[in-house]
């Protein structure tokens, strides 16, 4: 995608094997990437991952994952620290955004980059706070919380779609069954009232998503996921649009660590913000 002469940046689509170096960079930034995220990310849009190289060495990365014809999500925008300030990031940014075409693009931006994102046409929508803590394990398990297979994929896809600006059945089918992922649903009187996923991470287990009709549903799911964490710290990205979600994280003793801003380049499909107790990931929304 760019000049391949010696010392020049070249940008090409990345493979899942290529992406291992990017998850390493993300870990170095303290983002705590999930250990088994990559196959599910690529399941949604295998053409949405870009790696910049200089003389064959990886130096920059971005993902711009398309969800249907109207929406895309940008993440993993990284430049190797020793090679910043040379224009590699901007060139990689442009290559990634070209993949989105005329779709509205969303991202979760760290504070240091939010002004840059505004200059690139992104507008602030809401904040998201990462909460981390060792969750207490409830005494009696909630019998209405069951493995997601009990709900059925069709019901889960429909529920998930109501909690996002886009449909993502390919991603969800992979995410629910990925190695190390523990996926639970709450079913009340035969009706799905929420679901959550716990997955391994570098520094803490990750909860995401945690979608639920009510705080009671979210509490039951979070407590059941806590039992699966084996005493490890758990991290969850909580949108400030849902006060009950913030209250739940704090009630479980989780502490805020860093914040991001959800930003968009244009209009998005409305969705049930009140059901979003924990976002799926900062990389794919």
N, C-alpha and C positions, 0 to 999 in steps of 0.2 A: 504493500500500500504506500510505501515511501521509498526514497532513493536507497539502494542497497550498497552504495560505495562504502569503502572502509571508513569507519568512524561515524557513519550516518545511522540514524534511527530507521529501523524497518518495523512495520506493524502488520501482524497477521492474526488470523483467528487462532485461538488457543484450543488445545485438546485437554481432556481431563488430566492427562499426565503432566502437561505443561502447567496446569493450574496448581499443582502442589507447591511450586515456588511462591505463588501468590498467597496461598493460605499461610505460608511461613512468614511472609511480609506482614500479613494481617495480624498474626500472633505477636510479632515484634512491636506492632503498634498498640498492643493491649486490647485488641478487639475480641479476643477469645473465640475464634472461628470454630464451628462445629467440626468434629473430626471426620464425620461421614456425610458432610453436606454436598460435596461436589457432584456425585452421580445424580442427585435429585435436581440440582441447579441445571445441569446440562440436559436433563430429561425435558425440561420446559422449553429450552431454546438452545440447541447445541451450537448455533451460529452466533450467539450473543456474547462471546468471551474473546477478549483481545489482549495480546501480549506484544509489547515493544521490545526490540532487541537492538543492541549495538555490538557489532562484530560477533554476533551469535549469542551474546550474553543477555539474559532478561534484565530489563531496566524499568519497565512501566507496565501497567495493566489497567483494564477497566472491563466491567460487564454491563451490557445493556440488553436486558432480557425482555423479549416481546411477549405480551399476553394478548393474543388476538389482534384485531386490526386497529384498536383505538388506544392501547395503553402499553407502556413499557416501564421498566424499573432499572435504575442505574445504581451500581454498587462497585465495590472493590477498586475504587479509583486510587491507585497507588503508584508512587515513583520511588525507586530505591534511594535511600537517604543520601548516599554519597554522590548521586547524579541529579539531584534536584537543581532547579534554577537554570536549566539548559534548554527548556522548551519541549522536553520529551513528554511531560504530562499533558500539555495543551494539544500536541499532535495526537496523542492517544485518545484524549477526550473527544476530539473532533471525529476520529475514526469510529469510536463507539457510538456517538450520537447519530452518525449517518445511518447506522443499522436500524434505528428507531423510525426513520422516515418522518412522516407527519403525525405520528402518535404523540399523545400527551405522555411526558416522561416524569416519573416520580423518583425521589431519592430521600435517604435519611442522612443529613449532612452534619458533620461535627462543627462546633462553633467556629473554629479557626477558618473554615472554608465557606461559611454561609454567605459572606459578602461576595465572594467570587461566584458562587452559584446564582446569587441575585443578578449579578452583571451578565450572566449567561442565560437569563430569562426565567429562572426558577423563582416562585413566590412561596413564602412561608405559609403553611397550613396549620400545623400544631407541633408541639414538642413531644418528645419521647424520652423517658428516663430509664436507664438500666438499673435495676435493683438486684442485689446479690445478698444471699444469706444461706445459712444452714437451716433448712425448714424442719420444724417439729413434726413428728409423725403422729397422726391421730390414732386414738385407741382402737375404736371399732371401724372397720372399713365400711364405706357407703355401698350398699348392695346395688344401688342404681348406677354405679360406675362400673363399666365393663370394657373388655377389649373392643376396639373399634369395629372388629368384624361383626359384632352383634348389631351394629347400626346399618351396615351395608354401605358399599362405596357410593352408590347413587345418592343416598340420603346425606352422606358426608360431603360430597361434592356440592350439592345444593346448599347445604348449610354454610360451607366455606365460601361459596360465591356471594352469599348475602353479607359477608363480613369484609369484602374486598372490592376494589374498583374494577375487578376483572375476574373471569373464570380461569381456573388453572387445574383441570382434571389430570393432565399428564404429570404435572409436578406432584399433586397430592397423592396419586397412586404410588409414586416412588417414595415420597416422604414418609408416608404412614408405615411403610414396611422396610425402610432402610436399615442396614445393620446397626445395632445398638440403639435404635429408636424404640421407645415404649409409647404406644398410642392408645389413649383411653377415651371412651365416650360416656356421657351420662344420658341414660334413657329413662324417662319418667312416664309411666302409663303408656308405654309403647312409642313415645315420641322422643326424638333426639333433642336434647336441650343444651348441648355443648360438647366440645371435644378438646383434648390437649395432647401435646407430644413432648416427651422428655428425650434429650439426645446428649451424647457425650461431647464435651468441649475441652479446650486446652487447659483452662484454669478453673472451670466450674461446669457442672451440667447445665444444659440450656433448656428452658421451657419455651416452646414456641411452635405453633401458636397456642394460645389459650383463648378460645372463643366460647362464650356461654350466654344464655338468655338472661341470667340473673347472677347476683353475687353469690347466692347460695349454690348455684350450679358450679360457678367458678371455684368456690371454696372446696367443694367436694372433689372436683377434678385435681386441683392443686395439691390437696392433702393426699390423694391417691398417688400422684406423681412423686410427691415427697417420699413416700414409702419405697419407691423404686430407686431413689437416689443413693441409697446405702450410706447416708450420712455425709455425702459430699456436698460442697457448696452448690447452690443453684442460682442461675442468673435468668432474669426475665426482663424484656424490654416493654415498658408500660406506657401507653399513650396518655397524655394529660387531658385528653378529651373525655376520659372515663374516670370520674372521681372515685367510683366504687372500686375500680382496679387499683388505683393508687392506695386507697384505704386497705384493700386486701393485702397488698404487698407489705405495707407497713405493719399491719396487724400480725403478719407472720414473721416479723422481725427482720425483714429484708431492708437493706440500706441502699440509698441512691449512690451511684458511683460516677456515671457520666451521662451527659444528655446529648441528644441530636434533635434536628428539626426535620419534620416531614415537609418536603417542598415539591411543587409541581410546576410544569411549564404551561399548563392549560387546564381546561375543565376535565373532571373525572366523573364517572358514574357514582351516584350516591350509594352509600352502604351503611350498615348498622353499626355505627361507632360505639354504641352502648354495649355491644356484644364483645368488643375487642378488649380483653383483659391483658393479653400479651401478644405482641406481633410475632410473626413467624421468624423473620430474620431481618437484620438491617441491610443485608445484601440484596434480597429479592422482595422485600416488602412483606 
